[in-house]
C-alpha cells in the first residue's frame, strides 16, 4: 500500500490559477467559438406524425401480451382511444420513443424500453387497477369515471401556485 502524505486541510485545493484546461474553465466566448466550428446536427423528422399513427404502426404490432377477460391478469380494450389516461400515457410514450429514435446514443432505445415503456405498460395493462381494468371482450365496459374532486379553496390555490411556480 502506498502512503500518501496528508495535508493539514482535507478540503480540495481550488486555488489552482493555471487550471487543467478543461471546458468548465473556459470563458463563454471560448465555448461558443468551439461550438460554432462543429457541424450542426441534422434534426431527424418524427417517424410517426401522431400518437394514433405510432400506436397503429409501432405499439400494436410490437407489444404483445396475453390479455385476460377480467380475471385479474392483463387488461386491454381495443378502444384504447376512449380512455383519457391511456391516450395520455401512449402520447408520452410516442414522444419519448421519437426522441430515443432521433438520439445519437446507441443505448437510447434500450433506455426507452426500460425507463418509459415498462412503467407505463404496467399501469395501462393492469387488470386490477389500471385504466382498462374490467375491459370486456363484448366492449360493454367504458372505463372508470373521473376521480372525484372538490374545488381548491382560493387561499390554498395561491399557496400551491406560490410553492410550485
Secondary structure, DSSP 8 states (H G I E B T S, - for coil): -------S--S-----SS----GGGS-HHHHHHHHHHS--------SSSSHHHHIIIIIHHH------SSSSSB---S-GGG-HHHHHHHHHHHHHHHHHHH-S-TTHHHHIIIIIIHHHHHHHTBTTTSTTTT--TT---------------HHHHHHHHHHH-
